[in-house]
Amino acid sequence: MMMIDFPYATTLAAAIGAFALGLIWYHPKVMGGRWMHLHGKKGEDIQPRPLPFILSLILWVIAACFY
């Protein structure tokens, strides 16, 4: 039987790092305020929901598997 040595810890660390970078990037004090202004939105218009965050983290884990 052939064993596959997959770097699980490194993959998870890369996914969490990319996810955290996105959270910081779109924070209103970094670039999120500019993003909201360009899309014609205000802070009151944005209702945070957990689904985009969960889906984003899952997709980052998948992407980290290939890079």
TORVO-618184 format. One record per atom (N, C-alpha, C): residue number from 0; residue in one letter; x, y negated, z negated. Coordinates in steps of 0.1 Angstrom, whole numbers, plus 2048, in hexadecimal, padded with zeros to 3 digits. Layout:
<atom resi="NUM" resn="A" xx="X" yy="Y" zz="Z"/>
...
***
This chain:
<atom resi="0" resn="M" xx="808" yy="80C" zz="800"/>
<atom resi="0" resn="M" xx="800" yy="800" zz="800"/>
<atom resi="0" resn="M" xx="809" yy="7F4" zz="800"/>
<atom resi="1" resn="M" xx="806" yy="7EA" zz="809"/>
<atom resi="1" resn="M" xx="80E" yy="7DE" zz="80A"/>
<atom resi="1" resn="M" xx="809" yy="7D3" zz="800"/>
<atom resi="2" resn="M" xx="811" yy="7CE" zz="7F9"/>
<atom resi="2" resn="M" xx="80E" yy="7C3" zz="7EF"/>
<atom resi="2" resn="M" xx="811" yy="7B5" zz="7F6"/>
<atom resi="3" resn="I" xx="807" yy="7AC" zz="7F4"/>
<atom resi="3" resn="I" xx="809" yy="79F" zz="7F9"/>
<atom resi="3" resn="I" xx="80C" yy="795" zz="7ED"/>
<atom resi="4" resn="D" xx="817" yy="78E" zz="7EE"/>
<atom resi="4" resn="D" xx="81A" yy="785" zz="7E4"/>
<atom resi="4" resn="D" xx="815" yy="777" zz="7E7"/>
<atom resi="5" resn="F" xx="80A" yy="773" zz="7E1"/>
<atom resi="5" resn="F" xx="804" yy="767" zz="7E4"/>
<atom resi="5" resn="F" xx="806" yy="75D" zz="7D9"/>
<atom resi="6" resn="P" xx="80A" yy="751" zz="7DB"/>
<atom resi="6" resn="P" xx="80D" yy="747" zz="7D1"/>
<atom resi="6" resn="P" xx="800" yy="741" zz="7CB"/>
<atom resi="7" resn="Y" xx="7F9" yy="748" zz="7C3"/>
<atom resi="7" resn="Y" xx="7EC" yy="742" zz="7BE"/>
<atom resi="7" resn="Y" xx="7EE" yy="735" zz="7B6"/>
<atom resi="8" resn="A" xx="7F8" yy="735" zz="7AD"/>
<atom resi="8" resn="A" xx="7FA" yy="729" zz="7A4"/>
<atom resi="8" resn="A" xx="7FD" yy="71D" zz="7AD"/>
<atom resi="9" resn="T" xx="806" yy="71F" zz="7B7"/>
<atom resi="9" resn="T" xx="80A" yy="714" zz="7BF"/>
<atom resi="9" resn="T" xx="7FF" yy="70F" zz="7C8"/>
<atom resi="10" resn="T" xx="7F6" yy="718" zz="7CD"/>
<atom resi="10" resn="T" xx="7EB" yy="714" zz="7D5"/>
<atom resi="10" resn="T" xx="7E1" yy="70C" zz="7CD"/>
<atom resi="11" resn="L" xx="7DE" yy="711" zz="7C1"/>
<atom resi="11" resn="L" xx="7D5" yy="70A" zz="7B8"/>
<atom resi="11" resn="L" xx="7DA" yy="6FC" zz="7B4"/>
<atom resi="12" resn="A" xx="7E7" yy="6FB" zz="7B1"/>
<atom resi="12" resn="A" xx="7ED" yy="6EF" zz="7AE"/>
<atom resi="12" resn="A" xx="7ED" yy="6E5" zz="7B9"/>
<atom resi="13" resn="A" xx="7EF" yy="6EA" zz="7C6"/>
<atom resi="13" resn="A" xx="7EE" yy="6E1" zz="7D1"/>
<atom resi="13" resn="A" xx="7E0" yy="6DC" zz="7D4"/>
<atom resi="14" resn="A" xx="7D6" yy="6E5" zz="7D2"/>
<atom resi="14" resn="A" xx="7C8" yy="6E1" zz="7D4"/>
<atom resi="14" resn="A" xx="7C4" yy="6D7" zz="7C9"/>
<atom resi="15" resn="I" xx="7C8" yy="6D9" zz="7BD"/>
<atom resi="15" resn="I" xx="7C4" yy="6CF" zz="7B2"/>
<atom resi="15" resn="I" xx="7CB" yy="6C2" zz="7B4"/>
<atom resi="16" resn="G" xx="7D7" yy="6C3" zz="7B9"/>
<atom resi="16" resn="G" xx="7DF" yy="6B6" zz="7BB"/>
<atom resi="16" resn="G" xx="7D8" yy="6AE" zz="7C7"/>
<atom resi="17" resn="A" xx="7D4" yy="6B5" zz="7D1"/>
<atom resi="17" resn="A" xx="7CE" yy="6AE" zz="7DC"/>
<atom resi="17" resn="A" xx="7C0" yy="6A8" zz="7D8"/>
<atom resi="18" resn="F" xx="7B9" yy="6B0" zz="7D0"/>
<atom resi="18" resn="F" xx="7AC" yy="6AB" zz="7CB"/>
<atom resi="18" resn="F" xx="7AE" yy="69F" zz="7C2"/>
<atom resi="19" resn="A" xx="7B8" yy="69F" zz="7B9"/>
<atom resi="19" resn="A" xx="7BA" yy="694" zz="7B0"/>
<atom resi="19" resn="A" xx="7BF" yy="688" zz="7B8"/>
<atom resi="20" resn="L" xx="7C7" yy="68A" zz="7C3"/>
<atom resi="20" resn="L" xx="7CB" yy="67E" zz="7CB"/>
<atom resi="20" resn="L" xx="7BF" yy="678" zz="7D2"/>
<atom resi="21" resn="G" xx="7B5" yy="680" zz="7D6"/>
<atom resi="21" resn="G" xx="7A9" yy="67B" zz="7DC"/>
<atom resi="21" resn="G" xx="7A1" yy="673" zz="7D2"/>
<atom resi="22" resn="L" xx="7A0" yy="678" zz="7C5"/>
<atom resi="22" resn="L" xx="798" yy="671" zz="7BB"/>
<atom resi="22" resn="L" xx="79F" yy="664" zz="7B8"/>
<atom resi="23" resn="I" xx="7AC" yy="663" zz="7B7"/>
<atom resi="23" resn="I" xx="7B3" yy="657" zz="7B5"/>
<atom resi="23" resn="I" xx="7B1" yy="64D" zz="7C1"/>
<atom resi="24" resn="W" xx="7B2" yy="652" zz="7CD"/>
<atom resi="24" resn="W" xx="7B2" yy="64A" zz="7D9"/>
<atom resi="24" resn="W" xx="7A4" yy="643" zz="7DA"/>
<atom resi="25" resn="Y" xx="799" yy="64A" zz="7D7"/>
<atom resi="25" resn="Y" xx="78C" yy="644" zz="7D9"/>
<atom resi="25" resn="Y" xx="787" yy="63E" zz="7CC"/>
<atom resi="26" resn="H" xx="78F" yy="63D" zz="7C2"/>
<atom resi="26" resn="H" xx="78B" yy="636" zz="7B6"/>
<atom resi="26" resn="H" xx="788" yy="627" zz="7B9"/>
<atom resi="27" resn="P" xx="77E" yy="621" zz="7B4"/>
<atom resi="27" resn="P" xx="77B" yy="613" zz="7B7"/>
<atom resi="27" resn="P" xx="787" yy="609" zz="7B5"/>
<atom resi="28" resn="K" xx="790" yy="60C" zz="7AC"/>
<atom resi="28" resn="K" xx="79B" yy="602" zz="7AA"/>
<atom resi="28" resn="K" xx="7A6" yy="605" zz="7B3"/>
<atom resi="29" resn="V" xx="7A6" yy="60F" zz="7BB"/>
<atom resi="29" resn="V" xx="7B1" yy="612" zz="7C4"/>
<atom resi="29" resn="V" xx="7AC" yy="60F" zz="7D3"/>
<atom resi="30" resn="M" xx="7A5" yy="618" zz="7D9"/>
<atom resi="30" resn="M" xx="7A0" yy="615" zz="7E6"/>
<atom resi="30" resn="M" xx="791" yy="617" zz="7E7"/>
<atom resi="31" resn="G" xx="78B" yy="61C" zz="7DD"/>
<atom resi="31" resn="G" xx="77C" yy="61E" zz="7DD"/>
<atom resi="31" resn="G" xx="774" yy="612" zz="7DF"/>
<atom resi="32" resn="G" xx="779" yy="607" zz="7D9"/>
<atom resi="32" resn="G" xx="772" yy="5FA" zz="7DA"/>
<atom resi="32" resn="G" xx="772" yy="5F5" zz="7E9"/>
<atom resi="33" resn="R" xx="77D" yy="5F7" zz="7EF"/>
<atom resi="33" resn="R" xx="77E" yy="5F3" zz="7FD"/>
<atom resi="33" resn="R" xx="776" yy="5FC" zz="806"/>
<atom resi="34" resn="W" xx="775" yy="609" zz="803"/>
<atom resi="34" resn="W" xx="76D" yy="613" zz="80A"/>
<atom resi="34" resn="W" xx="75E" yy="60F" zz="809"/>
<atom resi="35" resn="M" xx="75A" yy="60C" zz="7FC"/>
<atom resi="35" resn="M" xx="74C" yy="608" zz="7FA"/>
<atom resi="35" resn="M" xx="749" yy="5FB" zz="802"/>
<atom resi="36" resn="H" xx="752" yy="5F2" zz="802"/>
<atom resi="36" resn="H" xx="750" yy="5E5" zz="809"/>
<atom resi="36" resn="H" xx="74E" yy="5E7" zz="818"/>
<atom resi="37" resn="L" xx="757" yy="5F0" zz="81D"/>
<atom resi="37" resn="L" xx="756" yy="5F2" zz="82C"/>
<atom resi="37" resn="L" xx="74A" yy="5FA" zz="830"/>
<atom resi="38" resn="H" xx="744" yy="602" zz="827"/>
<atom resi="38" resn="H" xx="738" yy="609" zz="82A"/>
<atom resi="38" resn="H" xx="72C" yy="602" zz="825"/>
<atom resi="39" resn="G" xx="72D" yy="5F6" zz="820"/>
<atom resi="39" resn="G" xx="722" yy="5ED" zz="81C"/>
<atom resi="39" resn="G" xx="71B" yy="5F3" zz="810"/>
<atom resi="40" resn="K" xx="722" yy="5F9" zz="807"/>
<atom resi="40" resn="K" xx="71C" yy="5FE" zz="7FB"/>
<atom resi="40" resn="K" xx="721" yy="5F7" zz="7EE"/>
<atom resi="41" resn="K" xx="719" yy="5F7" zz="7E4"/>
<atom resi="41" resn="K" xx="71D" yy="5F2" zz="7D7"/>
<atom resi="41" resn="K" xx="71E" yy="5FD" zz="7CD"/>
<atom resi="42" resn="G" xx="725" yy="5FA" zz="7C2"/>
<atom resi="42" resn="G" xx="727" yy="604" zz="7B7"/>
<atom resi="42" resn="G" xx="71A" yy="60A" zz="7B3"/>
<atom resi="43" resn="E" xx="70F" yy="602" zz="7B2"/>
<atom resi="43" resn="E" xx="702" yy="607" zz="7AE"/>
<atom resi="43" resn="E" xx="6FC" yy="610" zz="7B8"/>
<atom resi="44" resn="D" xx="700" yy="60F" zz="7C5"/>
<atom resi="44" resn="D" xx="6FA" yy="618" zz="7CF"/>
<atom resi="44" resn="D" xx="6FF" yy="626" zz="7CE"/>
<atom resi="45" resn="I" xx="70B" yy="628" zz="7C9"/>
<atom resi="45" resn="I" xx="712" yy="635" zz="7C8"/>
<atom resi="45" resn="I" xx="70D" yy="63D" zz="7BC"/>
<atom resi="46" resn="Q" xx="707" yy="648" zz="7BF"/>
<atom resi="46" resn="Q" xx="702" yy="651" zz="7B4"/>
<atom resi="46" resn="Q" xx="70B" yy="65E" zz="7B4"/>
<atom resi="47" resn="P" xx="714" yy="65F" zz="7AB"/>
<atom resi="47" resn="P" xx="71D" yy="66A" zz="7AB"/>
<atom resi="47" resn="P" xx="716" yy="678" zz="7A8"/>
<atom resi="48" resn="R" xx="719" yy="681" zz="7B1"/>
<atom resi="48" resn="R" xx="713" yy="68F" zz="7B0"/>
<atom resi="48" resn="R" xx="71F" yy="698" zz="7B0"/>
<atom resi="49" resn="P" xx="71D" yy="6A4" zz="7A9"/>
<atom resi="49" resn="P" xx="728" yy="6AD" zz="7A8"/>
<atom resi="49" resn="P" xx="72B" yy="6B5" zz="7B5"/>
<atom resi="50" resn="L" xx="721" yy="6B7" zz="7BD"/>
<atom resi="50" resn="L" xx="723" yy="6C0" zz="7C9"/>
<atom resi="50" resn="L" xx="72F" yy="6BC" zz="7D2"/>
<atom resi="51" resn="P" xx="730" yy="6AF" zz="7D6"/>
<atom resi="51" resn="P" xx="73B" yy="6AB" zz="7DE"/>
<atom resi="51" resn="P" xx="749" yy="6AE" zz="7D8"/>
<atom resi="52" resn="F" xx="74A" yy="6AC" zz="7CB"/>
<atom resi="52" resn="F" xx="756" yy="6AF" zz="7C4"/>
<atom resi="52" resn="F" xx="75A" yy="6BE" zz="7C4"/>
<atom resi="53" resn="I" xx="750" yy="6C6" zz="7C1"/>
<atom resi="53" resn="I" xx="752" yy="6D4" zz="7C0"/>
<atom resi="53" resn="I" xx="755" yy="6DA" zz="7CE"/>
<atom resi="54" resn="L" xx="74E" yy="6D5" zz="7D8"/>
<atom resi="54" resn="L" xx="751" yy="6D9" zz="7E6"/>
<atom resi="54" resn="L" xx="75F" yy="6D5" zz="7EB"/>
<atom resi="55" resn="S" xx="762" yy="6C9" zz="7E7"/>
<atom resi="55" resn="S" xx="76F" yy="6C4" zz="7EB"/>
<atom resi="55" resn="S" xx="77B" yy="6CC" zz="7E5"/>
<atom resi="56" resn="L" xx="779" yy="6D0" zz="7D8"/>
<atom resi="56" resn="L" xx="783" yy="6D8" zz="7D1"/>
<atom resi="56" resn="L" xx="784" yy="6E6" zz="7D8"/>
<atom resi="57" resn="I" xx="779" yy="6EC" zz="7DB"/>
<atom resi="57" resn="I" xx="779" yy="6F9" zz="7E2"/>
<atom resi="57" resn="I" xx="780" yy="6F8" zz="7EF"/>
<atom resi="58" resn="L" xx="77D" yy="6ED" zz="7F7"/>
<atom resi="58" resn="L" xx="783" yy="6EC" zz="804"/>
<atom resi="58" resn="L" xx="792" yy="6E9" zz="803"/>
<atom resi="59" resn="W" xx="797" yy="6E2" zz="7F8"/>
<atom resi="59" resn="W" xx="7A5" yy="6E0" zz="7F6"/>
<atom resi="59" resn="W" xx="7AC" yy="6ED" zz="7F3"/>
<atom resi="60" resn="V" xx="7A5" yy="6F5" zz="7EB"/>
<atom resi="60" resn="V" xx="7AB" yy="702" zz="7E8"/>
<atom resi="60" resn="V" xx="7AD" yy="70A" zz="7F5"/>
<atom resi="61" resn="I" xx="7A3" yy="70A" zz="7FD"/>
<atom resi="61" resn="I" xx="7A4" yy="711" zz="80A"/>
<atom resi="61" resn="I" xx="7AF" yy="70C" zz="813"/>
<atom resi="62" resn="A" xx="7B0" yy="6FE" zz="813"/>
<atom resi="62" resn="A" xx="7BB" yy="6F8" zz="81B"/>
<atom resi="62" resn="A" xx="7C9" yy="6FB" zz="816"/>
<atom resi="63" resn="A" xx="7CA" yy="6FB" zz="808"/>
<atom resi="63" resn="A" xx="7D7" yy="6FE" zz="802"/>
<atom resi="63" resn="A" xx="7DB" yy="70C" zz="805"/>
<atom resi="64" resn="C" xx="7D2" yy="715" zz="807"/>
<atom resi="64" resn="C" xx="7D6" yy="723" zz="80B"/>
<atom resi="64" resn="C" xx="7DD" yy="724" zz="818"/>
<atom resi="65" resn="F" xx="7DB" yy="71B" zz="821"/>
<atom resi="65" resn="F" xx="7E1" yy="71B" zz="82E"/>
<atom resi="65" resn="F" xx="7ED" yy="712" zz="82F"/>
<atom resi="66" resn="Y" xx="7F0" yy="70A" zz="826"/>
<atom resi="66" resn="Y" xx="7FB" yy="701" zz="826"/>
<atom resi="66" resn="Y" xx="804" yy="703" zz="81A"/>
***
